[in-house]
Each structure stands twice: as C-alpha cells, then as structure tokens.
Amino acid sequence: SLEDQIADLLGRSAARVDLDLSELEFMDSSGIALLLRISNQFGQVQMRGANPLIRRVVEVTGLTAIFHLDDEPL
C-alpha cells in the first residue's frame, strides 16, 4: 500500500524526494498530511505531473513554499 511504501521511504535518508503525481486524481487533507510528513523528514520535495486539481490544492493550502511543482512527470 502507499502507506507502507511511505513508511519504508521515511525510514531512509535522502537529500530530496521526487514524487510522480501524474496518476493522482484526488487529494484531501490526508494526502496533504502525508506530504508534510515526507517534507518534515527529507526537506525538499519535488512533485511532478500533478493535474490542475492537485496543483490547486497545493496552491490553496499555501504549500507552494514547501513543495516544488513541475508539470513534467518523472
């Protein structure tokens, strides 16, 4: 599951995390909380391929200062 993969990821050390969100269609507060946990652990989070709805969620929540959004998927 995604939670298991994230738990495994959070147990590692990395300077940056790249997330391909090109297949993500919906994100609510649970998704934002998960992204914040990743950011707190690793610092820089690059999000790629987010659709306009996901981009809007990140923008409205003021998280563009934390997450770098790129239009191109990984």
HUGIUR-V22610 format. One record per pair of residues at least 12 apart in sequence whose C-alpha atoms are under 8 Angstrom apart, sorted by the first residue. I is the first residue (numbers start at 0). J is the second residue. If there is no record, write none. Layout:
I | J
I | J
//
This chain:
5 | 37
9 | 37
9 | 40
12 | 41
13 | 41
14 | 41
14 | 42
14 | 43
15 | 41
15 | 42
15 | 43
15 | 44
15 | 45
16 | 41
16 | 43
16 | 44
16 | 45
17 | 44
17 | 45
17 | 46
17 | 47
17 | 73
18 | 44
18 | 45
18 | 46
18 | 47
18 | 73
19 | 46
19 | 47
19 | 48
19 | 49
19 | 72
19 | 73
20 | 46
20 | 47
20 | 48
20 | 49
20 | 50
20 | 72
21 | 47
21 | 48
21 | 49
21 | 50
21 | 72
22 | 49
23 | 49
23 | 50
23 | 53
24 | 50
24 | 52
24 | 53
25 | 52
25 | 53
26 | 53
26 | 56
31 | 57
38 | 65
43 | 65
43 | 66
43 | 67
44 | 65
44 | 66
44 | 67
45 | 66
45 | 67
45 | 68
45 | 69
46 | 66
46 | 67
46 | 68
46 | 69
47 | 68
47 | 69
47 | 70
47 | 71
47 | 72
47 | 73
48 | 68
48 | 69
48 | 70
48 | 71
48 | 72
48 | 73
49 | 68
49 | 69
49 | 70
49 | 72
54 | 68
//
